[in-house]
Amino acid sequence: MLEGKVGVIFGLANQHSLAWHITKALAEAGANLAITYQGERFEPKIKKLVANHLKTSPLLLPCNVQNDGEIENVYSEIGQKFGKLDFIVHSIAYALREDLENEFITTSRSGFQTAMEVSVYSLLAVTRPAIPLMKDGGSIVTLTYLGSQRVIPNYNIMGVAKAALESAVRYMAYELGEKNIRVNALSPGPVNTLSARGIKGFTGFLADVRNNAPLKRNIEGSEIGSAALFLCSDLSRGITGDTIFVDAGYHIKGY
Ligand SMILES: NC(=O)c1ccc[n+]([C@@H]2O[C@H](COP(=O)([O-])OP(=O)(O)OC[C@H]3O[C@@H](n4cnc5c(N)ncnc54)[C@H](O)[C@@H]3O)[C@@H](O)[C@H]2O)c1
């Protein structure tokens, strides 16, 4: 489905990352991939993961999204190797641990800024330099969560950041539409990952979905991979500015 397409994935940390489930789905669909990771610390694990599980050899690049030079380097390498880009997967979020444990009202100025910069501004920062490479249009996919719209205990500043992220998706979709670049978000239900475990009470979220979602189960990583494949492919060519839930239907319930 993605033969001949080139994409970059931001936010792979380990085999539990949503970015890894997405990587597998996109690689199996035939895409040529570049994969970025936050810094040297992640490199050995990611090299091993990719070598053991992918049939192709993606371009592996470090990229801390708080560093414009590293973002530029990613696109310079992609330009040299592939000469174009068709999609971006942005699977990055961060908030200070104390801001996911204490009362929301106590969020510090710097904690607020950090969460917004890494989790929201980074979507703009990784998209802007990619536009010249998206010569035939493109698809940009980010990851959000229901905590943007509803209060999820302890999600706190991340909920505010996800609300801003979903708004950014709409503004970007509006501006980039005439270049045939689509921008959408996936909103998965809870999945046990490194970031998710940083939220106090996370296992309770998992249990609540199992008990209350229409499908009466948690979602699997592969289901997020499939939804990302849909959004990165031409099958979704009429969809932009939207948030698609992959949460076993949990978000539709009022009671
Ligand atoms: N796991 C869930 O339950 C869940 C549910 C809904 C949405 N999401 C979203 O999915 C996305 C991926 O999270 P995940 O659950 O796979 O966890 P994860 O910890 O595997 O991925 C988060 C990634 O963000 C990266 N990151 C953080 N700061 C960065 C920086 N400054 N520069 C570059 N990369 C940075 C980390 O290195 C990591 O790879 C996030 O946006 C998260 O909010 C997760």
The ligand as an SDF file (V2000), in Angstrom:
LIG
                    3D

 44 48  0  0  0  0  0  0  0  0999 V2000
    0.5590    5.0710   25.5080 N   0  0  0  0  0  0  0  0  0  0  0  0
   -0.6350    5.5930   25.5780 C   0  0  0  0  0  0  0  0  0  0  0  0
   -1.5020    5.1380   26.3490 O   0  0  0  0  0  0  0  0  0  0  0  0
   -0.9960    6.7620   24.6990 C   0  0  0  0  0  0  0  0  0  0  0  0
   -2.3510    7.0570   24.5010 C   0  0  0  0  0  0  0  0  0  0  0  0
   -2.6850    8.1480   23.6910 C   0  0  0  0  0  0  0  0  0  0  0  0
   -1.6770    8.9120   23.1230 C   0  0  0  0  0  0  0  0  0  0  0  0
   -0.3630    8.5990   23.3460 N   0  0  0  0  0  0  0  0  0  0  0  0
    0.6640    9.4430   22.7220 C   0  0  0  0  0  0  0  0  0  0  0  0
    1.4690    8.6520   21.9010 O   0  0  0  0  0  0  0  0  0  0  0  0
    2.7190    9.3200   21.7110 C   0  0  0  0  0  0  0  0  0  0  0  0
    3.8560    8.3250   21.9170 C   0  0  0  0  0  0  0  0  0  0  0  0
    3.9200    7.9270   23.2810 O   0  0  0  0  0  0  0  0  0  0  0  0
    4.1380    6.4060   23.7390 P   0  0  0  0  0  0  0  0  0  0  0  0
    3.0100    6.0760   24.6370 O   0  0  0  0  0  0  0  0  0  0  0  0
    4.4550    5.5720   22.5700 O   0  0  0  0  0  0  0  0  0  0  0  0
    5.4040    6.5120   24.7100 O   0  0  0  0  0  0  0  0  0  0  0  0
    6.9820    6.4620   24.3750 P   0  0  0  0  0  0  0  0  0  0  0  0
    7.6210    6.8670   25.6600 O   0  0  0  0  0  0  0  0  0  0  0  0
    7.3600    5.1650   23.8110 O   0  0  0  0  0  0  0  0  0  0  0  0
    7.1520    7.5890   23.2650 O   0  0  0  0  0  0  0  0  0  0  0  0
    7.3150    8.9610   23.5820 C   0  0  0  0  0  0  0  0  0  0  0  0
    8.4770    9.4110   22.7480 C   0  0  0  0  0  0  0  0  0  0  0  0
    8.6760   10.8270   22.8900 O   0  0  0  0  0  0  0  0  0  0  0  0
   10.0660   11.0020   22.7700 C   0  0  0  0  0  0  0  0  0  0  0  0
   10.4730   12.3350   23.2210 N   0  0  0  0  0  0  0  0  0  0  0  0
   10.2070   12.9450   24.4100 C   0  0  0  0  0  0  0  0  0  0  0  0
   10.8450   14.1390   24.4530 N   0  0  0  0  0  0  0  0  0  0  0  0
   11.5000   14.2760   23.2590 C   0  0  0  0  0  0  0  0  0  0  0  0
   12.3540   15.2600   22.7000 C   0  0  0  0  0  0  0  0  0  0  0  0
   12.6670   16.3960   23.3600 N   0  0  0  0  0  0  0  0  0  0  0  0
   12.8570   15.0650   21.4560 N   0  0  0  0  0  0  0  0  0  0  0  0
   12.5700   13.9450   20.7600 C   0  0  0  0  0  0  0  0  0  0  0  0
   11.7800   12.9610   21.2410 N   0  0  0  0  0  0  0  0  0  0  0  0
   11.2660   13.1310   22.4850 C   0  0  0  0  0  0  0  0  0  0  0  0
   10.6500    9.8860   23.6170 C   0  0  0  0  0  0  0  0  0  0  0  0
   12.0170    9.6960   23.3400 O   0  0  0  0  0  0  0  0  0  0  0  0
    9.7840    8.7320   23.1650 C   0  0  0  0  0  0  0  0  0  0  0  0
   10.3610    8.1050   22.0440 O   0  0  0  0  0  0  0  0  0  0  0  0
    2.7100   10.4810   22.6790 C   0  0  0  0  0  0  0  0  0  0  0  0
    2.3180   11.6570   22.0010 O   0  0  0  0  0  0  0  0  0  0  0  0
    1.6370   10.0790   23.6780 C   0  0  0  0  0  0  0  0  0  0  0  0
    1.0710   11.1860   24.3450 O   0  0  0  0  0  0  0  0  0  0  0  0
   -0.0060    7.5340   24.1150 C   0  0  0  0  0  0  0  0  0  0  0  0
  1  2  1  0
  2  3  2  0
  2  4  1  0
  4  5  1  0
  4 44  2  0
  5  6  2  0
  6  7  1  0
  7  8  2  0
  8  9  1  0
  8 44  1  0
  9 10  1  0
  9 42  1  0
 10 11  1  0
 11 12  1  0
 11 40  1  0
 12 13  1  0
 13 14  1  0
 14 15  2  0
 14 16  1  0
 14 17  1  0
 17 18  1  0
 18 19  2  0
 18 20  1  0
 18 21  1  0
 21 22  1  0
 22 23  1  0
 23 24  1  0
 23 38  1  0
 24 25  1  0
 25 26  1  0
 25 36  1  0
 26 27  1  0
 26 35  1  0
 27 28  2  0
 28 29  1  0
 29 30  1  0
 29 35  2  0
 30 31  1  0
 30 32  2  0
 32 33  1  0
 33 34  2  0
 34 35  1  0
 36 37  1  0
 36 38  1  0
 38 39  1  0
 40 41  1  0
 40 42  1  0
 42 43  1  0
M  CHG  2   8   1  16  -1
M  END
$$$$
